[in-house]
Amino acid sequence: MAKLDLAALPIPAKLRGRPLPPTDLGLAWWAGGPFVAVHLMPLGALFTGASAEVWAWFVALYFVRMFAVTGGYHRYFSHRTFKTGRAFQFVLAFLAQMSAQRGVLWWAAHHRTHHKFSDTPWDVHSPIRTGFQHSHMGWLFVPELDATDEAKVRDLARYPELRWLNRNWWAPPVTLALLCLAFLGWPGLFITFALGTVVSWHATFTINSLSHVFGRRRFPTTDTSRNNWFLALLTLGEGWHNNHHHYQSSTRQGFYWWEVDVTYYVLRALAAVGLVWDLRPVPAEVLAEGRRRDAVASTAAVIEAEEAGAADEGVAPVG
């Protein structure tokens, strides 16, 4: 059982009147059976082997599913940083759900909550508050987090096809598993599907866990988000996490030309053929601010400075 660390960081003044969550984080590990099973499935390849074609499809589908998670689940459904039509919206949701990271509404609702409460006691996957294991994957097995809070995603819940996908979140990954088995045989199921799913899971999870621990802070945010070039390569651009937490509305997360952001490049290509449009840019003033900074204060210092600024302006802290 994980414990919530209430003293890890100061709580921002605007949240101090909010009731604190329980400090004991109950986990229903019994619910992790399918999660464990998918981790074990690649061992089947020890008996079947795997051809170069199987490994090529493993790489290709890792790219497709990771893009769908980063460009679909995250940049479109969670943050609405670009626009698309209803048909391609469904395609993005279906492809993203092939990663077996639950439903599109569930994913977006939890991610919006993360940004609202990042690294505070109400953030369900903060490594600063709950430790690496819980932030990386343990939070997935907290029973209270199974339900989808549609109030947080009203803009998405108005589409019946997205509600159907969310309820039947297992349908896309099962479809992919059956296709891999049909066209690539058992090695395709064990390597292309199962190992690809495991790798894409843990690559995605590093943004919750490692991107709040390792890397460089360019912008003075009230959370511990960091930029990490290696995680950016692994996740097609999501590792520029401090950039993103500082300015969430941009389609691009690698703000500068040297910050590789493959998801953004793919979205630019899709925009060129008319499948997506109105990609939101990084404002010039944000880019200029990032170029000016040599060092950034600690998260605790940023929170304390914001509180001091509010006090100087005569705004009383909440609580």
Residue frames relative to the residue before (quaternion, step in Angstrom):
aa qw qx qy qz dx dy dz
M 1.0000 0.0000 0.0000 0.0000 0.00 0.00 0.00
A 0.3408 -0.7459 0.5394 0.1912 3.56 -0.82 1.00
K 0.2806 -0.7386 0.5917 0.1598 3.52 -1.28 0.55
L 0.3819 -0.7093 0.5489 0.2230 3.53 -1.06 0.83
D 0.2556 -0.7723 0.5675 0.1272 3.58 -0.75 1.08
L 0.2206 -0.8153 0.5257 0.1012 3.57 -0.26 1.27
A 0.7111 0.4694 -0.2506 0.4596 3.58 1.18 -0.52
A 0.3941 0.7571 -0.4614 0.2420 3.62 1.24 -0.01
L 0.7801 -0.0006 0.0311 0.6249 3.58 1.07 -0.80
P 0.5625 -0.5441 0.4674 0.4111 3.60 -1.19 0.33
I 0.3985 -0.6782 0.5569 0.2667 3.57 -1.11 0.67
P 0.5023 -0.6535 0.4594 0.3310 3.62 -0.77 0.94
A 0.6198 -0.6055 0.3571 0.3489 3.55 -0.98 0.91
K 0.6599 0.5445 -0.3196 0.4073 3.58 0.96 -0.83
L 0.7213 0.4237 -0.2440 0.4906 3.61 1.24 -0.34
R 0.4963 0.7199 -0.4086 0.2617 3.59 1.20 -0.22
G 0.6419 0.5067 -0.3416 0.4632 3.59 1.19 -0.27
R 0.5397 0.6390 -0.3918 0.3833 3.59 1.28 -0.09
P 0.5146 -0.6364 0.4612 0.3429 3.65 -0.91 0.82
L 0.4404 -0.7077 0.4911 0.2529 3.56 -0.93 0.92
P 0.4700 -0.6589 0.4978 0.3117 3.60 -1.08 0.64
P 0.6570 -0.4754 0.3745 0.4494 3.63 -1.23 0.18
T 0.4295 -0.7089 0.4975 0.2561 3.57 -1.07 0.71
D 0.6567 0.4399 -0.3119 0.5272 3.61 1.22 -0.36
L 0.1811 -0.8107 0.5532 0.0625 3.57 -0.54 1.21
G 0.2134 -0.8178 0.5244 0.1032 3.56 -0.07 1.29
L 0.1356 -0.7978 0.5859 0.0437 3.56 -0.89 0.99
A 0.2671 -0.7425 0.5939 0.1569 3.58 -0.94 0.91
W 0.1362 -0.8438 0.5136 0.0746 3.58 0.38 1.23
W 0.5568 0.6137 -0.3925 0.3992 3.58 1.16 -0.53
A 0.6266 0.5479 -0.3345 0.4418 3.59 1.18 -0.55
G 0.6087 0.5955 -0.3417 0.3976 3.59 1.24 -0.20
G 0.3065 0.7904 -0.4902 0.2026 3.61 1.22 0.21
P 0.6941 0.4483 -0.2973 0.4783 3.65 0.73 -0.92
F 0.6068 0.5615 -0.3449 0.4445 3.59 1.07 -0.76
V 0.6754 0.4729 -0.2811 0.4911 3.58 0.93 -0.93
A 0.6408 0.5496 -0.3307 0.4218 3.58 0.94 -0.89
V 0.6578 0.4973 -0.3170 0.4684 3.60 0.94 -0.85
H 0.6224 0.5339 -0.3409 0.4598 3.59 1.09 -0.65
L 0.7053 0.4633 -0.2624 0.4680 3.59 1.07 -0.71
M 0.5381 0.6749 -0.3918 0.3186 3.60 1.11 -0.59
P 0.6328 0.5455 -0.3719 0.4045 3.68 0.88 -0.72
L 0.5451 0.6183 -0.4074 0.3932 3.62 1.16 -0.39
G 0.5389 0.6307 -0.3962 0.3935 3.57 1.21 -0.42
A 0.5945 0.5857 -0.3609 0.4163 3.59 1.16 -0.54
L 0.5149 0.6246 -0.4243 0.4059 3.59 1.22 -0.24
F 0.7240 0.4093 -0.2248 0.5077 3.59 1.16 -0.60
T 0.7502 0.3956 -0.2139 0.4847 3.59 1.13 -0.56
G 0.3476 -0.7127 0.5238 0.3113 3.56 1.13 -0.63
A 0.1740 -0.7720 0.5997 0.1188 3.57 -1.29 0.06
S 0.3681 -0.7523 0.5116 0.1918 3.56 -0.77 1.08
A 0.6775 -0.4602 0.3765 0.4330 3.54 -1.34 0.15
E 0.6150 0.5530 -0.3476 0.4417 3.60 1.07 -0.70
V 0.6357 0.5260 -0.3244 0.4626 3.57 1.01 -0.85
W 0.6805 0.4780 -0.2920 0.4724 3.59 0.92 -0.88
A 0.6134 0.5416 -0.3503 0.4557 3.60 1.07 -0.67
W 0.6669 0.4763 -0.2943 0.4917 3.58 1.00 -0.81
F 0.5654 0.5770 -0.3748 0.4548 3.58 1.15 -0.58
V 0.6871 0.4700 -0.2796 0.4784 3.60 0.87 -0.96
A 0.6734 0.5123 -0.3052 0.4370 3.58 0.87 -0.97
L 0.7129 0.4412 -0.2644 0.4766 3.58 0.88 -0.90
Y 0.5522 0.5566 -0.4077 0.4680 3.60 1.16 -0.41
F 0.6598 0.5058 -0.3081 0.4625 3.58 0.92 -0.91
V 0.6747 0.4987 -0.3044 0.4510 3.60 0.82 -0.97
R 0.7081 0.4563 -0.2776 0.4619 3.59 0.80 -0.96
M 0.6495 0.5031 -0.3336 0.4624 3.59 0.97 -0.75
F 0.6289 0.5125 -0.3422 0.4740 3.59 1.00 -0.72
A 0.6587 0.5149 -0.3184 0.4468 3.59 0.93 -0.85
V 0.6365 0.5015 -0.3272 0.4862 3.59 1.09 -0.66
T 0.7446 0.4232 -0.2403 0.4568 3.59 0.75 -1.04
G 0.7401 0.3907 -0.2251 0.4990 3.57 0.92 -0.89
G 0.7236 0.4293 -0.2317 0.4883 3.56 1.12 -0.73
Y 0.7403 0.4005 -0.2268 0.4900 3.58 0.31 -1.26
H 0.7900 0.3807 -0.1871 0.4426 3.55 0.70 -1.12
R 0.8158 0.3196 -0.1803 0.4470 3.57 0.31 -1.21
Y 0.7187 0.3920 -0.2672 0.5084 3.59 1.11 -0.51
F 0.7862 0.3634 -0.2142 0.4517 3.60 0.40 -1.17
S 0.7163 0.4369 -0.2740 0.4700 3.62 0.91 -0.76
H 0.8300 0.2309 -0.0775 0.5017 3.59 0.87 -0.97
R 0.2722 -0.7979 0.5010 0.1958 3.60 1.25 -0.19
T 0.2304 0.8164 -0.4987 0.1782 3.59 0.87 0.96
F 0.7627 0.1284 -0.1441 0.6173 3.59 1.28 0.10
K 0.4070 -0.7038 0.5292 0.2428 3.55 -1.32 0.14
T 0.0257 0.7699 -0.6377 0.0027 3.52 -1.29 0.46
G 0.5952 -0.5692 0.4256 0.3750 3.55 -1.31 0.14
R 0.6929 -0.5023 0.3291 0.3991 3.53 -1.27 0.34
A 0.6424 0.5274 -0.3315 0.4464 3.60 0.99 -0.76
F 0.7119 0.4277 -0.2742 0.4849 3.60 0.82 -0.94
Q 0.5396 0.5900 -0.3945 0.4528 3.58 1.19 -0.45
F 0.6578 0.4938 -0.3007 0.4828 3.59 0.97 -0.87
V 0.6344 0.5282 -0.3324 0.4562 3.58 0.98 -0.85
L 0.6479 0.5152 -0.3194 0.4613 3.60 0.92 -0.86
A 0.6631 0.5019 -0.3074 0.4625 3.56 0.94 -0.89
F 0.6598 0.5093 -0.3144 0.4544 3.60 0.91 -0.90
L 0.6697 0.4922 -0.3011 0.4675 3.58 0.88 -0.93
A 0.6475 0.5154 -0.3212 0.4603 3.59 0.98 -0.81
Q 0.6879 0.4766 -0.2928 0.4626 3.58 0.95 -0.82
M 0.5130 0.6105 -0.4314 0.4220 3.62 1.22 -0.16
S 0.5944 0.5639 -0.3638 0.4431 3.61 1.25 -0.27
A 0.3672 -0.7593 0.4633 0.2720 3.61 1.31 -0.13
Q 0.4337 0.6574 -0.4917 0.3714 3.56 0.93 0.97
R 0.6444 -0.5447 0.2771 0.4596 3.54 1.09 0.92
G 0.7621 -0.4545 0.2596 0.3810 3.52 -1.37 -0.03
V 0.6615 -0.5446 0.3598 0.3692 3.51 -1.26 0.57
L 0.6774 0.4710 -0.3090 0.4732 3.63 0.91 -0.80
W 0.6194 0.5430 -0.3323 0.4595 3.57 1.03 -0.82
W 0.6737 0.5059 -0.2958 0.4503 3.58 0.85 -1.01
A 0.6981 0.4751 -0.2827 0.4550 3.59 0.79 -1.00
A 0.6410 0.5288 -0.3333 0.4454 3.60 0.95 -0.81
H 0.6804 0.4737 -0.2966 0.4740 3.59 0.91 -0.87
H 0.6597 0.5092 -0.3292 0.4440 3.58 0.98 -0.74
R 0.6312 0.5174 -0.3369 0.4694 3.58 1.01 -0.71
T 0.6193 0.5252 -0.3363 0.4770 3.58 1.08 -0.69
H 0.6173 0.5558 -0.3379 0.4426 3.58 1.00 -0.83
H 0.6937 0.4633 -0.2901 0.4690 3.59 0.87 -0.86
K 0.6337 0.5389 -0.3369 0.4411 3.57 1.02 -0.70
F 0.8165 0.2109 -0.0702 0.5329 3.57 1.00 -0.85
S 0.1828 0.8489 -0.4899 0.0776 3.61 1.18 0.36
D 0.8628 0.0047 -0.0804 0.4991 3.54 -0.86 1.19
T 0.5138 0.5484 -0.4670 0.4660 3.56 1.13 0.66
P 0.7050 -0.4677 0.2926 0.4457 3.65 -1.14 0.17
W 0.6764 0.4948 -0.2978 0.4571 3.63 1.17 -0.38
D 0.5129 0.5981 -0.4244 0.4462 3.57 1.31 0.13
V 0.3265 -0.8070 0.4568 0.1829 3.59 -0.36 1.22
H 0.7938 0.2154 -0.1551 0.5472 3.63 1.13 -0.24
S 0.2772 0.7419 -0.5528 0.2590 3.55 0.65 1.15
P 0.3742 -0.7364 0.5076 0.2450 3.63 -0.60 1.03
I 0.5953 0.5691 -0.3611 0.4374 3.58 1.18 -0.50
R 0.7461 0.4037 -0.2048 0.4883 3.57 1.04 -0.79
T 0.8329 0.2365 -0.0766 0.4944 3.58 0.92 -0.87
G 0.5648 -0.6152 0.3880 0.3899 3.61 1.23 -0.04
F 0.6993 -0.5107 0.3114 0.3914 3.54 -1.25 0.48
Q 0.6988 0.5013 -0.3050 0.4090 3.59 0.66 -1.09
H 0.6852 0.4753 -0.2948 0.4666 3.58 0.89 -0.91
S 0.6858 0.4829 -0.2991 0.4551 3.60 0.89 -0.87
H 0.6606 0.5226 -0.3110 0.4401 3.57 1.06 -0.73
M 0.8311 -0.1186 0.0967 0.5347 3.61 0.80 -0.92
G 0.5246 0.6698 -0.4166 0.3202 3.62 1.11 -0.43
W 0.6249 0.5756 -0.3406 0.4027 3.57 1.02 -0.80
L 0.5613 0.6166 -0.3836 0.3971 3.59 1.20 -0.45
F 0.7389 0.4063 -0.2108 0.4946 3.56 1.20 -0.52
V 0.4166 0.6504 -0.5023 0.3887 3.56 1.17 0.62
P 0.4438 -0.7422 0.4210 0.2739 3.64 -0.40 1.18
E 0.6447 0.5536 -0.3278 0.4129 3.59 1.00 -0.79
L 0.6908 0.4845 -0.2788 0.4587 3.60 1.22 -0.38
D 0.4443 0.7204 -0.4416 0.2977 3.59 1.26 0.07
A 0.6798 0.5104 -0.3005 0.4325 3.58 0.96 -0.82
T 0.4021 -0.6825 0.5568 0.2500 3.55 -1.27 0.51
D 0.2543 -0.7560 0.5852 0.1462 3.58 -0.75 1.05
E 0.2096 -0.8312 0.5043 0.1040 3.57 0.06 1.31
A 0.5266 0.6272 -0.4194 0.3916 3.60 1.20 -0.33
K 0.6763 0.4925 -0.2874 0.4664 3.59 1.15 -0.56
V 0.7659 0.2716 -0.1523 0.5625 3.58 1.26 -0.29
R 0.0950 0.8335 -0.5371 0.0875 3.59 0.92 0.87
D 0.6204 0.5614 -0.3438 0.4263 3.58 1.07 -0.70
L 0.7132 0.4143 -0.2415 0.5112 3.58 1.17 -0.57
A 0.6567 0.5544 -0.3122 0.4049 3.58 1.01 -0.82
R 0.5651 0.6037 -0.3997 0.3955 3.61 1.19 -0.18
Y 0.6322 0.5001 -0.3367 0.4867 3.58 1.28 -0.11
P 0.3868 -0.7551 0.4709 0.2417 3.65 -0.44 1.12
E 0.6332 0.5386 -0.3490 0.4326 3.60 1.04 -0.65
L 0.6452 0.4899 -0.3270 0.4866 3.61 1.10 -0.60
R 0.6180 0.5214 -0.3483 0.4742 3.58 1.06 -0.67
W 0.6364 0.5225 -0.3291 0.4622 3.59 1.03 -0.77
L 0.6513 0.5044 -0.3134 0.4723 3.57 0.91 -0.90
N 0.6513 0.5283 -0.3218 0.4395 3.58 0.93 -0.87
R 0.6648 0.4896 -0.2998 0.4780 3.59 0.98 -0.85
N 0.7746 0.2793 -0.1299 0.5524 3.57 1.00 -0.87
W 0.0510 0.8672 -0.4937 0.0409 3.55 0.96 0.93
W 0.6172 0.5759 -0.3305 0.4221 3.58 1.20 -0.52
A 0.5427 0.6719 -0.3956 0.3123 3.60 1.14 -0.55
P 0.6861 0.4720 -0.3220 0.4503 3.68 0.77 -0.82
P 0.6933 0.4464 -0.3317 0.4583 3.69 0.76 -0.76
V 0.6204 0.5221 -0.3533 0.4667 3.61 1.04 -0.64
T 0.6157 0.5390 -0.3361 0.4662 3.59 1.03 -0.78
L 0.6690 0.4903 -0.3008 0.4707 3.59 0.91 -0.92
A 0.6360 0.5311 -0.3340 0.4494 3.60 0.95 -0.83
L 0.6763 0.4882 -0.2950 0.4662 3.59 0.92 -0.89
L 0.6355 0.5163 -0.3324 0.4680 3.60 1.03 -0.72
C 0.6414 0.5148 -0.3245 0.4673 3.60 0.97 -0.82
L 0.6564 0.5005 -0.3069 0.4738 3.58 1.00 -0.83
A 0.6816 0.5102 -0.2958 0.4331 3.59 0.90 -0.91
F 0.7921 0.3441 -0.1654 0.4763 3.59 0.85 -0.94
L 0.7921 0.2783 -0.1418 0.5244 3.61 1.12 -0.57
G 0.4917 -0.6846 0.4191 0.3376 3.58 1.28 0.04
W 0.7882 -0.3202 0.2278 0.4737 3.54 -1.30 -0.25
P 0.6166 0.5264 -0.3756 0.4490 3.66 0.96 -0.63
G 0.6243 0.5377 -0.3385 0.4545 3.59 1.07 -0.69
L 0.6487 0.5016 -0.3169 0.4766 3.58 1.03 -0.76
F 0.7192 0.4717 -0.2574 0.4405 3.57 0.85 -1.01
I 0.7868 0.3231 -0.1591 0.5013 3.59 0.88 -0.94
T 0.7287 0.4361 -0.2705 0.4535 3.59 0.55 -1.14
F 0.7517 0.3631 -0.2168 0.5061 3.59 0.85 -0.92
A 0.7811 0.3906 -0.2313 0.4287 3.59 0.37 -1.22
L 0.6977 0.4363 -0.2906 0.4883 3.61 0.75 -0.96
G 0.6279 0.5333 -0.3367 0.4560 3.60 1.02 -0.73
T 0.6391 0.5193 -0.3203 0.4683 3.58 1.04 -0.75
V 0.6599 0.5112 -0.3074 0.4569 3.57 0.90 -0.92
V 0.6728 0.4908 -0.3027 0.4635 3.59 0.87 -0.93
S 0.6738 0.4814 -0.3069 0.4691 3.60 0.92 -0.84
W 0.5760 0.5664 -0.3771 0.4530 3.61 1.10 -0.63
H 0.7659 0.4054 -0.2283 0.4439 3.54 0.54 -1.19
A 0.5721 0.5527 -0.3882 0.4653 3.60 1.12 -0.48
T 0.6622 0.4934 -0.2996 0.4779 3.58 0.92 -0.91
F 0.6786 0.5225 -0.2994 0.4205 3.58 0.87 -0.95
T 0.5756 0.6015 -0.3931 0.3903 3.61 1.11 -0.55
I 0.6045 0.5596 -0.3730 0.4270 3.60 1.12 -0.53
N 0.6302 0.5009 -0.3311 0.4923 3.61 1.14 -0.54
S 0.7854 0.3584 -0.1629 0.4776 3.55 0.89 -0.96
L 0.8017 0.3360 -0.1936 0.4548 3.61 0.26 -1.23
S 0.6527 0.5343 -0.3311 0.4230 3.62 1.03 -0.67
H 0.6635 0.4301 -0.3196 0.5221 3.57 1.27 0.03
V 0.6959 0.4437 -0.2616 0.5005 3.59 1.30 0.15
F 0.8125 0.1978 -0.0705 0.5439 3.59 0.83 -1.00
G 0.6249 0.5353 -0.4079 0.3957 3.55 -0.92 0.94
R 0.5678 -0.6052 0.4601 0.3156 3.53 -1.37 -0.16
R 0.2828 -0.7412 0.5875 0.1598 3.53 -1.06 0.84
R 0.1897 -0.7919 0.5736 0.0885 3.57 -0.50 1.20
F 0.7918 0.2602 -0.1097 0.5415 3.58 0.97 -0.90
P 0.4579 -0.7094 0.4685 0.2601 3.62 -1.01 0.80
T 0.0449 0.8136 -0.5731 0.0868 3.58 0.24 1.28
T 0.5218 -0.6410 0.4643 0.3181 3.58 -1.25 0.37
D 0.6337 0.4264 -0.3520 0.5410 3.58 1.28 0.32
T 0.5722 -0.6225 0.4199 0.3298 3.58 -1.28 0.06
S 0.2466 0.8000 -0.5154 0.1833 3.61 1.17 0.44
R 0.0897 -0.7988 0.5949 -0.0007 3.55 -1.08 0.86
N 0.4146 -0.6575 0.5639 0.2789 3.55 -1.30 0.38
N 0.0201 0.7968 -0.6004 0.0643 3.57 -0.81 1.03
W 0.3783 -0.7737 0.4618 0.2121 3.59 -0.37 1.25
F 0.6445 0.5254 -0.3368 0.4418 3.61 1.00 -0.77
L 0.6726 0.4758 -0.2973 0.4825 3.58 0.92 -0.87
A 0.5927 0.5542 -0.3635 0.4577 3.59 1.16 -0.56
L 0.6520 0.4881 -0.3182 0.4852 3.61 0.98 -0.74
L 0.6632 0.5282 -0.3003 0.4370 3.58 0.93 -0.92
T 0.7966 0.2964 -0.1188 0.5133 3.58 1.01 -0.87
L 0.5256 -0.6789 0.3817 0.3422 3.58 1.23 0.47
G 0.8268 -0.2551 0.0911 0.4929 3.58 1.03 0.76
E 0.5489 0.6514 -0.3941 0.3451 3.61 1.20 -0.26
G 0.5666 0.6383 -0.3784 0.3583 3.59 1.19 -0.36
W 0.5758 0.5354 -0.4030 0.4683 3.62 1.23 -0.11
H 0.0441 0.8958 -0.4384 0.0593 3.47 0.95 1.13
N 0.6355 0.5120 -0.3373 0.4693 3.58 1.05 -0.67
N 0.5764 0.5583 -0.3658 0.4715 3.58 1.08 -0.69
H 0.7036 0.4918 -0.2648 0.4392 3.53 0.79 -1.10
H 0.6826 0.4762 -0.3020 0.4648 3.61 0.90 -0.82
H 0.6284 0.5227 -0.3427 0.4630 3.57 1.15 -0.50
Y 0.7937 0.0120 0.0173 0.6080 3.59 0.99 -0.83
Q 0.1826 -0.8573 0.4777 0.0582 3.56 0.03 1.38
S 0.6463 0.5920 -0.3155 0.3638 3.60 1.11 -0.57
S 0.5689 0.6107 -0.3847 0.3941 3.59 1.21 -0.19
T 0.4778 -0.6375 0.5193 0.3091 3.58 -1.06 0.74
R 0.7102 0.4242 -0.2386 0.5086 3.54 1.05 -0.81
Q 0.1804 -0.7882 0.5783 0.1085 3.58 -0.98 0.86
G 0.6167 0.4101 -0.3375 0.5810 3.55 1.26 -0.29
F 0.2593 -0.8457 0.4442 0.1424 3.56 0.10 1.30
Y 0.7758 0.3001 -0.1446 0.5358 3.60 1.09 -0.68
W 0.6887 -0.5304 0.2944 0.3971 3.57 -1.15 0.58
W 0.6912 0.4823 -0.2874 0.4549 3.59 1.05 -0.65
E 0.6084 0.5215 -0.3601 0.4777 3.61 1.25 -0.07
V 0.2969 -0.8034 0.4948 0.1468 3.55 -0.11 1.37
D 0.0411 0.7898 -0.6031 0.1041 3.55 -0.76 1.14
V 0.1854 -0.8419 0.4991 0.0879 3.56 0.30 1.32
T 0.6063 0.5604 -0.3619 0.4330 3.60 0.99 -0.74
Y 0.6578 0.5041 -0.3105 0.4657 3.57 0.94 -0.84
Y 0.6391 0.5233 -0.3365 0.4522 3.59 0.99 -0.78
V 0.6453 0.5060 -0.3209 0.4739 3.60 1.00 -0.80
L 0.6480 0.5110 -0.3201 0.4654 3.59 0.96 -0.81
R 0.6150 0.5253 -0.3493 0.4731 3.60 1.06 -0.67
A 0.6474 0.5066 -0.3177 0.4726 3.59 1.02 -0.79
L 0.6529 0.5000 -0.3131 0.4751 3.59 0.99 -0.81
A 0.6220 0.5260 -0.3372 0.4720 3.58 1.10 -0.67
A 0.6310 0.5560 -0.3350 0.4249 3.59 1.03 -0.76
V 0.7409 0.3539 -0.2222 0.5258 3.60 1.13 -0.57
G 0.6130 -0.6396 0.3117 0.3433 3.58 1.26 0.35
L 0.4700 0.6842 -0.4493 0.3303 3.62 1.22 0.20
V 0.7668 0.0967 -0.0771 0.6298 3.59 1.19 -0.54
W 0.0438 -0.8041 0.5927 0.0146 3.57 -1.21 0.39
D 0.7876 0.3228 -0.2528 0.4600 3.55 -1.39 0.13
L 0.1219 0.7857 -0.5875 0.1505 3.57 0.78 1.06
R 0.3615 -0.7635 0.4948 0.2036 3.57 -0.64 1.09
P 0.3331 -0.7686 0.5130 0.1871 3.62 -0.77 1.01
V 0.5259 -0.5514 0.5187 0.3877 3.52 -1.39 0.03
P 0.4541 -0.6962 0.4699 0.2971 3.65 -0.67 0.98
A 0.6029 -0.5902 0.4027 0.3551 3.57 -1.08 0.73
E 0.6555 0.5205 -0.3280 0.4380 3.59 0.99 -0.74
V 0.6186 0.5218 -0.3475 0.4735 3.60 1.12 -0.58
L 0.6416 0.5115 -0.3198 0.4738 3.59 0.98 -0.83
A 0.6583 0.5042 -0.3114 0.4642 3.57 0.95 -0.84
E 0.6293 0.5341 -0.3351 0.4543 3.58 0.98 -0.78
G 0.6692 0.5062 -0.2996 0.4542 3.57 0.94 -0.86
R 0.6576 0.5085 -0.3154 0.4577 3.59 1.03 -0.72
R 0.6610 0.5337 -0.3124 0.4251 3.59 1.07 -0.67
R 0.6679 0.5648 -0.3106 0.3721 3.58 1.04 -0.68
D 0.2046 -0.7615 0.6058 0.1066 3.54 -0.99 0.96
A 0.7903 0.0091 0.0282 0.6120 3.58 1.06 -0.75
V 0.2272 -0.7698 0.5870 0.1055 3.54 -1.17 0.69
A 0.5115 -0.6519 0.4692 0.3055 3.55 -0.97 0.88
S 0.6120 -0.5346 0.4262 0.3976 3.57 -1.23 0.42
T 0.6619 -0.5044 0.3727 0.4105 3.55 -1.26 0.40
A 0.6502 0.5201 -0.3213 0.4512 3.58 0.91 -0.90
A 0.6580 0.5081 -0.3112 0.4604 3.58 0.98 -0.84
V 0.6228 0.5346 -0.3399 0.4592 3.60 1.06 -0.73
I 0.6523 0.5104 -0.3106 0.4665 3.58 0.94 -0.90
E 0.6741 0.4922 -0.2937 0.4658 3.58 0.91 -0.93
A 0.6462 0.5155 -0.3250 0.4594 3.59 1.01 -0.77
E 0.6391 0.5172 -0.3297 0.4642 3.59 0.99 -0.78
E 0.6494 0.5089 -0.3161 0.4684 3.58 0.99 -0.81
A 0.6483 0.5090 -0.3191 0.4678 3.58 1.00 -0.83
G 0.6387 0.5249 -0.3258 0.4587 3.58 1.03 -0.77
A 0.6413 0.5143 -0.3231 0.4689 3.57 1.01 -0.78
A 0.6488 0.5161 -0.3194 0.4589 3.57 1.01 -0.83
D 0.6402 0.5321 -0.3259 0.4481 3.59 1.03 -0.81
E 0.7018 0.4453 -0.2630 0.4898 3.55 1.15 -0.65
G 0.5519 -0.6467 0.3745 0.3701 3.55 1.30 0.10
V 0.4893 0.6336 -0.4481 0.3979 3.60 1.23 0.50
A 0.3256 -0.7713 0.5159 0.1814 3.57 -0.54 1.14
P 0.4984 -0.6444 0.4826 0.3217 3.62 -0.97 0.79
V 0.4971 -0.6383 0.4951 0.3168 3.57 -1.17 0.60
G 0.7399 0.4168 -0.2907 0.4409 3.58 -1.07 0.68
